[in-house]
């Protein structure tokens, strides 16, 4: 049973998030006509501070903050692949996001599929990019709900059964209303509360753990005693899997529609470069969460079988005073609301721009596009709730593992296209199909493990990266063959950034979402 002070703190923070979502209305320009760019990208007006909050709050999800310590609790050192993975993302974002923003701003692109459509002049290639993004995003959205449920149940804040499910539905219903009315501005303002709550609560938990154990040394010693010494270090056999998983995950992350949506909302490439340099502050949080997984081991926390993600909430409930424990649980809950909102917006925008307008209603007015996008964003959240309540949690986790492999297969079409248009769109389409099929086969064959053996030897690598290499090989070989046969390409209407002249926006109000 939850302590009254814990519940009061939890509800106060959630209430604060709701109030912040309401204030998003005041930050919307009243003299602009409705547009998808305004609803989904906040009119591309976010300055460095807001972009750092939104991009960090979108990338570092609540499920990440529970899955990493849960993996550390159960498997030891391999869990920390998430730290180099999120570090690798920063230089990639520095180069790729700023370059893609410049092209998108020049041509009015709102999604990655818009860019692919303009770059290669191929509607089928743009369609598979959009559908792959939506397909990979939906289980990721469901995982945010699973993360909230696991944490709050373990901490005793959420009642079990139907009453607990109604709490989750109420949280998502409030989020749905806020994003329906205010678009990306709602999660942007909530991301400020997320950052404060997560940084403050994690600092408090880490300080209490270090005080309780007398420093980090006893924590690692206690965890080693439970896991065995090799589990705190990577063995030589684990290193290829660790390295390829970190690299492949970093490449995949920047292809997710919700990450690109948060990036496109910035007010310029200079802002994105500044934010990319400052993103490692969020990575530090992730490393501390992983450390808390070891602390849960050292403290003798016994997580339920198959529920290692509950280890840190159980540790928090044991060590912290009730009000601070409520703050931690609220921080994780708010941490799920930001990415969930951006994911639903990104999925809805991809559907409207690259399916509805392209194939159903080419003459749809901007106002109608916004109305359809709002409706689809609500449907996406309802679908996530239905998915969580209708299927096992493991099903959502398995699909999310596949989603990471799938989204990586659009990397050649998007990223290679940023630097050259030489690859043939039909070859890229064939490469995408081979990558999707091979990646899915490898993951399913290994019992939904993203780490697969390479050949008959003991070497193991990330399935998504293996599929991407096949994808690229088919794209390059197919381009050579199609060029030799004289098969025409589509019409390229996209300038590369080296030829762009992007006008600077006025500084006034640039930091307002």
C-alpha positions as CSV (number, residue, x, y, z in Angstrom):
1,X,0.0,0.0,0.0
2,X,1.4,3.4,-0.9
3,X,2.3,5.9,1.7
4,X,0.0,8.9,1.8
5,X,3.0,11.4,1.5
6,X,4.4,9.4,-1.4
7,X,1.0,9.5,-3.3
8,X,0.6,13.2,-2.5
9,X,4.0,14.0,-4.0
10,X,3.3,11.8,-7.0
11,X,0.0,13.5,-7.7
12,X,1.5,17.0,-7.2
13,X,4.1,16.4,-9.8
14,X,1.6,14.9,-12.3
15,X,-0.7,17.8,-11.6
16,X,2.1,20.2,-12.3
17,X,2.7,18.4,-15.7
18,X,-1.0,18.9,-16.5
19,X,-0.8,22.6,-15.7
20,X,2.3,23.0,-17.8
21,X,0.5,21.3,-20.7
22,X,-2.3,23.9,-20.4
23,X,0.2,26.8,-20.6
24,X,1.3,25.6,-24.0
25,X,-1.8,27.4,-25.4
26,X,-0.3,30.7,-24.3
27,X,2.9,30.0,-26.2
28,X,1.2,29.5,-29.6
29,X,1.2,32.4,-32.0
30,X,-2.4,33.6,-32.5
31,X,-1.9,35.3,-35.8
32,X,-0.9,32.2,-37.8
33,X,-3.2,30.0,-39.8
34,X,-3.4,26.3,-38.8
35,X,-0.6,24.2,-40.4
36,X,1.0,20.8,-39.9
37,X,4.3,22.5,-39.5
38,X,2.9,24.7,-36.7
39,X,1.1,21.8,-34.9
40,X,3.8,19.1,-35.3
41,X,7.0,21.2,-35.3
42,X,6.0,24.2,-33.1
43,X,6.6,26.4,-36.2
44,X,10.3,25.4,-36.1
45,X,10.8,28.0,-33.4
46,X,12.5,26.2,-30.5
47,X,15.8,27.7,-29.3
48,X,18.7,25.9,-27.7
49,X,17.2,25.6,-24.2
50,X,13.9,24.2,-25.3
51,X,15.4,22.0,-27.9
52,X,17.8,20.5,-25.4
53,X,14.9,19.8,-23.0
54,X,12.7,18.3,-25.8
55,X,15.3,16.3,-27.6
56,X,16.8,14.9,-24.4
57,X,13.3,14.2,-22.9
58,X,12.4,12.4,-26.2
59,X,15.5,10.3,-26.6
60,X,15.8,9.3,-22.9
61,X,12.5,7.6,-22.3
62,X,11.0,6.3,-19.0
63,X,11.4,2.8,-20.3
64,X,15.1,3.4,-20.9
65,X,15.5,4.6,-17.3
66,X,14.0,1.3,-16.1
67,X,15.3,-1.1,-18.7
68,X,18.9,-0.2,-18.3
69,X,19.1,-0.7,-14.5
70,X,16.9,-3.8,-14.9
71,X,19.4,-5.2,-17.4
72,X,22.3,-4.3,-15.1
73,X,20.5,-6.0,-12.2
74,X,20.0,-9.2,-14.2
75,X,23.0,-9.3,-16.6
76,X,25.7,-7.0,-15.3
77,X,28.1,-5.2,-17.6
78,X,26.4,-5.7,-21.0
79,X,23.6,-3.3,-19.8
80,X,26.0,-0.4,-20.1
81,X,26.0,-0.5,-23.9
82,X,23.4,2.2,-23.6
83,X,26.1,4.7,-22.4
84,X,28.4,4.6,-25.4
85,X,25.4,4.2,-27.7
86,X,24.0,7.6,-26.5
87,X,27.4,9.1,-26.6
88,X,27.8,8.1,-30.3
89,X,24.5,9.7,-31.0
90,X,25.8,13.1,-30.1
91,X,28.4,13.6,-33.0
92,X,26.0,11.9,-35.4
93,X,23.3,14.4,-34.4
94,X,25.8,17.2,-34.7
95,X,26.3,16.4,-38.3
96,X,23.2,14.7,-39.5
97,X,20.4,16.6,-37.8
98,X,21.7,20.0,-38.6
99,X,22.2,19.0,-42.2
100,X,18.8,17.4,-42.6
101,X,17.2,20.4,-40.8
102,X,18.6,22.8,-43.5
103,X,17.2,20.7,-46.3
104,X,13.8,20.3,-44.6
105,X,13.5,24.0,-43.8
106,X,14.4,25.0,-47.4
107,X,11.8,22.7,-49.0
108,X,9.1,22.7,-46.2
109,X,9.7,19.0,-45.4
110,X,8.1,17.8,-42.1
111,X,9.1,14.1,-42.1
112,X,12.1,12.0,-43.3
113,X,9.9,10.5,-45.9
114,X,9.2,14.0,-47.3
115,X,13.0,14.3,-47.8
116,X,13.3,10.9,-49.5
117,X,10.3,11.8,-51.8
118,X,12.1,15.0,-52.9
119,X,15.6,13.5,-53.1
120,X,14.8,10.5,-55.2
121,X,11.5,11.4,-56.8
122,X,10.2,8.0,-55.8
123,X,6.8,7.8,-54.1
124,X,7.1,4.0,-53.3
125,X,10.5,4.6,-51.5
126,X,9.0,7.5,-49.5
127,X,6.0,5.3,-48.6
128,X,8.1,2.5,-47.2
129,X,10.2,5.0,-45.2
130,X,7.1,6.5,-43.7
131,X,5.4,3.1,-43.0
132,X,8.6,1.7,-41.5
133,X,8.8,4.7,-39.1
134,X,5.2,4.2,-38.0
135,X,5.6,0.5,-37.6
136,X,8.8,0.9,-35.5
137,X,7.2,3.7,-33.4
138,X,4.0,2.0,-32.2
139,X,5.6,-0.7,-30.0
140,X,8.0,2.0,-28.7
141,X,4.9,4.1,-27.7
142,X,3.4,1.1,-26.0
143,X,6.6,0.5,-24.0
144,X,6.2,3.9,-22.4
145,X,2.9,2.8,-20.9
146,X,4.5,-0.5,-19.8
147,X,7.3,1.4,-18.1
148,X,4.9,3.5,-16.1
149,X,2.9,0.5,-15.0
150,X,5.9,-1.5,-14.0
151,X,7.4,1.3,-12.0
152,X,4.3,2.5,-10.2
153,X,3.2,-1.1,-9.4
154,X,6.6,-1.9,-7.9
155,X,6.6,1.3,-5.9
156,X,3.0,0.7,-4.6
157,X,1.7,4.0,-6.1
158,X,-0.6,2.3,-8.5
159,X,-3.2,-0.1,-7.3
160,X,-3.3,-3.5,-9.1
161,X,-6.2,-4.6,-11.3
162,X,-8.8,-2.5,-13.0
163,X,-8.3,0.5,-10.7
164,X,-4.6,0.6,-11.7
165,X,-5.4,0.3,-15.4
166,X,-7.8,3.3,-15.0
167,X,-5.0,5.3,-13.6
168,X,-2.9,4.7,-16.7
169,X,-5.8,5.4,-19.0
170,X,-6.3,8.7,-17.2
171,X,-2.7,9.7,-17.6
172,X,-2.7,9.0,-21.3
173,X,-6.1,10.6,-21.7
174,X,-4.8,13.9,-20.3
175,X,-1.8,13.6,-22.6
176,X,-4.0,12.9,-25.6
177,X,-6.1,16.1,-24.9
178,X,-3.0,18.3,-24.5
179,X,-1.3,17.1,-27.7
180,X,-4.5,17.2,-29.6
181,X,-5.0,20.9,-28.8
182,X,-1.4,22.2,-28.7
183,X,0.7,19.7,-30.7
184,X,4.4,19.6,-30.0
185,X,4.3,22.6,-27.7
186,X,2.6,20.4,-25.0
187,X,5.4,17.9,-24.6
188,X,7.9,20.7,-25.0
189,X,6.7,22.5,-21.8
190,X,6.3,19.2,-20.0
191,X,9.9,18.3,-20.8
192,X,11.1,21.1,-18.5
193,X,9.4,19.5,-15.6
194,X,10.7,16.1,-16.6
195,X,14.3,17.4,-16.6
196,X,14.0,19.0,-13.2
197,X,12.2,16.0,-11.6
198,X,14.6,13.4,-13.1
199,X,17.8,15.3,-12.3
200,X,16.8,16.2,-8.8
201,X,15.3,12.8,-7.9
202,X,18.2,10.8,-9.4
203,X,20.8,13.0,-7.6
204,X,18.9,12.3,-4.3
205,X,18.7,8.6,-4.8
206,X,22.4,8.3,-5.8
207,X,23.5,10.3,-2.8
208,X,21.4,8.1,-0.4
209,X,22.9,4.9,-2.0
210,X,26.5,6.2,-1.7
211,X,25.8,7.2,1.9
212,X,24.2,3.9,2.8
213,X,27.0,1.8,1.3
214,X,30.0,4.1,2.0
215,X,30.9,4.8,-1.6
216,X,30.8,3.2,-5.0
217,X,33.3,0.5,-4.1
218,X,31.1,-1.5,-1.7
219,X,28.2,-1.2,-4.3
220,X,30.3,-2.9,-7.0
221,X,31.6,-5.5,-4.5
222,X,28.1,-6.3,-3.3
223,X,26.9,-6.6,-6.9
224,X,29.8,-8.8,-7.9
225,X,29.1,-11.1,-5.0
226,X,25.6,-11.6,-6.3
227,X,26.4,-11.9,-10.0
228,X,30.0,-13.2,-10.0
229,X,33.0,-11.1,-10.9
230,X,33.0,-11.7,-14.7
231,X,29.5,-10.3,-14.9
232,X,30.8,-6.8,-14.0
233,X,33.3,-6.9,-16.9
234,X,32.8,-7.7,-20.5
235,X,34.4,-11.0,-21.6
236,X,36.3,-11.0,-25.0
237,X,33.5,-12.9,-26.5
238,X,30.9,-10.3,-25.5
239,X,32.9,-7.3,-26.9
240,X,31.8,-7.6,-30.6
241,X,28.1,-7.8,-29.6
242,X,28.5,-4.9,-27.2
243,X,30.3,-2.7,-29.8
244,X,27.9,-3.5,-32.7
245,X,24.8,-3.1,-30.5
246,X,26.0,0.3,-29.4
247,X,26.8,1.5,-32.9
248,X,23.7,0.0,-34.5
249,X,21.4,1.5,-31.8
250,X,23.0,4.9,-32.3
251,X,22.4,4.8,-36.1
252,X,18.9,3.6,-35.6
253,X,17.9,6.2,-33.0
254,X,18.3,9.1,-35.3
255,X,16.0,7.5,-37.9
256,X,13.0,7.3,-35.5
257,X,10.3,9.7,-36.5
258,X,10.0,11.1,-32.9
259,X,13.7,12.0,-32.7
260,X,13.6,13.7,-36.1
261,X,10.4,15.6,-35.2
262,X,12.0,16.9,-32.1
263,X,15.1,17.9,-34.2
264,X,13.0,19.6,-36.9
265,X,11.3,21.8,-34.3
266,X,14.6,23.6,-33.6
267,X,15.0,27.2,-34.9
268,X,18.2,26.4,-36.9
269,X,21.1,24.1,-37.5
270,X,23.3,26.2,-35.1
271,X,20.8,25.4,-32.3
272,X,21.0,21.7,-33.1
273,X,24.8,21.7,-33.0
274,X,24.7,23.4,-29.6
275,X,22.2,20.9,-28.3
276,X,24.2,18.0,-29.6
277,X,27.2,19.1,-27.6
278,X,25.1,19.4,-24.5
279,X,23.2,16.1,-24.8
280,X,25.8,14.0,-22.9
281,X,24.3,15.5,-19.7
282,X,21.4,13.2,-20.3
283,X,23.8,10.3,-20.9
284,X,25.2,10.9,-17.4
285,X,21.8,10.3,-16.0
286,X,21.5,7.0,-17.9
287,X,24.8,5.8,-16.4
288,X,23.6,6.7,-12.9
289,X,20.4,4.7,-13.5
290,X,22.6,1.7,-14.5
291,X,24.6,2.1,-11.4
292,X,21.4,1.9,-9.3
293,X,20.8,-1.5,-10.9
294,X,24.0,-2.7,-9.3
295,X,23.0,-0.9,-6.0
296,X,19.7,-2.9,-6.0
297,X,21.8,-6.1,-6.3
298,X,24.1,-5.0,-3.5
299,X,21.1,-4.1,-1.3
300,X,19.6,-7.5,-1.7
301,X,16.5,-6.4,-3.6
302,X,14.6,-9.4,-4.9
303,X,12.8,-8.3,-8.1
304,X,9.9,-10.5,-9.3
305,X,10.8,-13.3,-11.8
306,X,10.9,-11.7,-15.3
307,X,10.5,-8.2,-13.8
308,X,14.0,-6.9,-13.3
309,X,12.9,-3.4,-14.3
310,X,11.2,-3.2,-10.9
311,X,14.5,-3.5,-9.1
312,X,15.3,0.2,-8.9
313,X,11.7,1.3,-7.9
314,X,11.9,-1.4,-5.1
315,X,15.3,0.0,-4.0
316,X,13.9,3.6,-4.0
317,X,10.9,2.5,-2.0
318,X,13.2,0.8,0.5
319,X,15.8,3.6,0.9
320,X,14.0,6.9,0.4
321,X,11.6,8.9,2.6
322,X,8.1,8.7,1.2
323,X,7.9,12.2,-0.3
324,X,11.2,11.7,-2.2
325,X,10.1,8.3,-3.4
326,X,6.9,9.8,-4.7
327,X,9.1,12.4,-6.6
328,X,11.1,9.6,-8.2
329,X,8.1,7.7,-9.3
330,X,6.5,10.9,-10.6
331,X,9.7,11.8,-12.5
332,X,9.6,8.4,-14.3
333,X,5.9,8.8,-15.1
334,X,6.4,12.3,-16.5
335,X,9.5,10.9,-18.3
336,X,7.2,8.6,-20.2
337,X,4.6,11.3,-21.2
338,X,7.1,13.4,-23.1
339,X,8.3,10.8,-25.6
340,X,4.9,9.2,-25.8
341,X,3.4,12.6,-26.9
342,X,6.2,13.2,-29.5
343,X,5.9,9.6,-30.8
344,X,2.2,10.0,-31.4
345,X,2.7,13.3,-33.1
346,X,5.5,11.9,-35.3
347,X,3.4,8.9,-36.3
348,X,0.4,11.0,-37.1
349,X,2.5,13.5,-39.1
350,X,4.1,10.7,-41.2
351,X,0.7,9.2,-41.9
352,X,-0.9,12.5,-43.0
353,X,2.1,13.8,-45.1
354,X,3.2,10.5,-46.7
355,X,0.0,8.4,-46.9
356,X,-3.1,10.5,-46.7
357,X,-2.0,13.5,-48.8
358,X,0.1,11.4,-51.2
359,X,-2.4,8.7,-51.9
360,X,-5.9,9.6,-50.5
361,X,-6.4,13.4,-50.6
362,X,-3.7,15.3,-52.5
363,X,-5.6,18.6,-52.4
364,X,-6.1,18.5,-48.6
365,X,-5.9,22.0,-47.1
366,X,-3.4,22.7,-44.3
367,X,-6.3,23.0,-41.9
368,X,-7.6,19.6,-42.9
369,X,-4.2,18.0,-42.6
370,X,-3.9,19.3,-39.0
371,X,-7.4,17.9,-38.2
372,X,-6.5,14.5,-39.6
373,X,-3.1,14.5,-37.8
374,X,-4.8,15.3,-34.5
375,X,-7.3,12.5,-34.9
376,X,-4.5,10.0,-35.8
377,X,-2.4,11.0,-32.8
378,X,-5.3,10.2,-30.5
379,X,-5.8,6.9,-32.3
380,X,-2.1,6.1,-31.9
381,X,-2.4,6.5,-28.1
382,X,-5.6,4.5,-27.9
383,X,-3.9,1.8,-29.9
384,X,-0.9,1.8,-27.6
385,X,-3.2,1.4,-24.6
386,X,-5.2,-1.4,-26.2
387,X,-1.9,-3.1,-27.2
388,X,-0.7,-3.1,-23.6
389,X,-3.9,-4.3,-22.1
390,X,-4.5,-6.9,-24.8
391,X,-1.1,-8.5,-25.1
392,X,1.7,-9.6,-22.8
393,X,4.4,-7.1,-21.9
394,X,7.0,-9.4,-23.5
395,X,5.2,-9.1,-26.9
396,X,5.7,-5.3,-26.8
397,X,9.3,-5.7,-25.9
398,X,9.8,-8.2,-28.7
399,X,8.2,-5.9,-31.2
400,X,10.3,-3.0,-30.0
401,X,13.5,-5.1,-30.5
402,X,12.3,-5.7,-34.1
403,X,11.4,-2.0,-34.4
404,X,15.1,-1.1,-33.8
405,X,16.1,-3.5,-36.6
406,X,13.4,-2.2,-38.9
407,X,14.0,1.5,-38.5
408,X,17.7,1.0,-39.2
409,X,16.9,-0.2,-42.7
410,X,15.8,3.4,-43.8
411,X,19.3,4.7,-42.9
412,X,20.7,4.3,-46.5
413,X,17.8,6.2,-48.1
414,X,17.9,9.0,-45.6
415,X,21.5,9.5,-44.6
416,X,23.2,8.5,-47.9
417,X,20.7,10.8,-49.6
418,X,22.0,13.7,-47.5
419,X,25.4,13.5,-49.1
420,X,24.7,12.1,-52.6
421,X,21.8,11.2,-54.9
422,X,23.8,8.5,-56.8
423,X,22.0,5.5,-55.3
424,X,19.1,4.4,-57.5
425,X,15.7,4.5,-55.7
426,X,14.7,1.1,-56.9
427,X,18.0,-0.3,-55.6
428,X,17.4,1.4,-52.3
429,X,13.9,-0.2,-52.2
430,X,15.3,-3.6,-52.9
431,X,18.0,-3.1,-50.2
432,X,15.3,-2.0,-47.7
433,X,13.3,-5.2,-48.5
434,X,16.3,-7.4,-48.0
435,X,17.3,-5.7,-44.8
436,X,13.8,-5.9,-43.4
437,X,13.4,-9.6,-44.2
438,X,16.9,-10.7,-43.1
439,X,16.8,-8.6,-39.9
440,X,13.4,-10.0,-38.9
441,X,14.5,-13.6,-39.7
442,X,17.7,-13.3,-37.6
443,X,15.9,-11.8,-34.6
444,X,13.0,-14.3,-34.7
445,X,15.4,-17.3,-35.3
446,X,17.3,-16.4,-32.1
447,X,14.1,-16.3,-30.0
448,X,13.7,-12.5,-30.3
449,X,17.3,-11.7,-29.3
450,X,18.8,-8.8,-31.1
451,X,22.3,-10.4,-30.7
452,X,22.9,-13.1,-33.3
453,X,25.8,-15.4,-34.2
454,X,27.9,-14.4,-37.2
455,X,28.3,-17.6,-39.2
456,X,29.2,-20.8,-37.5
457,X,31.8,-19.3,-35.1
458,X,31.3,-17.9,-31.6
459,X,31.3,-14.3,-32.9
460,X,28.0,-12.5,-32.2
461,X,26.9,-9.1,-33.5
462,X,23.8,-6.9,-33.5
463,X,21.2,-8.2,-36.0
464,X,20.2,-4.7,-37.1
465,X,23.7,-3.9,-38.2
466,X,24.1,-7.2,-40.0
467,X,20.9,-6.5,-41.9
468,X,22.0,-3.0,-42.7
469,X,25.2,-4.2,-44.2
470,X,23.2,-6.5,-46.5
471,X,20.9,-3.6,-47.2
472,X,23.8,-1.4,-48.3
473,X,25.4,-4.2,-50.4
474,X,22.1,-4.7,-52.3
475,X,21.6,-0.9,-52.8
476,X,25.1,-0.4,-54.2
477,X,25.1,-3.5,-56.4
478,X,21.6,-2.8,-57.6
479,X,22.5,0.8,-58.4
480,X,25.4,-0.4,-60.6
481,X,23.2,-2.9,-62.4
482,X,20.3,-0.5,-63.0
483,X,22.7,2.2,-64.2
484,X,24.3,-0.2,-66.6
485,X,20.8,-1.1,-67.9
486,X,19.9,2.5,-68.3
487,X,16.9,2.4,-66.0
488,X,15.9,6.1,-65.3
489,X,15.9,7.6,-61.8
490,X,13.2,9.8,-60.3
491,X,13.3,13.6,-60.5
492,X,15.6,15.0,-57.8
493,X,14.2,18.3,-56.5
494,X,16.2,18.5,-53.3
495,X,19.3,20.7,-53.0
496,X,22.1,19.5,-50.7
497,X,23.0,21.8,-47.8
498,X,26.2,23.0,-49.4
499,X,24.1,24.9,-51.8
500,X,21.6,26.2,-49.3
501,X,21.1,29.8,-48.2
502,X,19.0,29.7,-45.1
503,X,18.0,33.0,-43.8
504,X,18.5,33.6,-40.1
505,X,15.3,33.9,-38.1
506,X,14.8,36.9,-35.8
507,X,16.2,36.3,-32.3
508,X,13.1,37.7,-30.6
509,X,11.0,34.9,-29.2
510,X,13.3,32.2,-30.6
511,X,13.4,30.3,-27.3
512,X,9.7,30.0,-27.0
513,X,8.0,26.8,-28.1
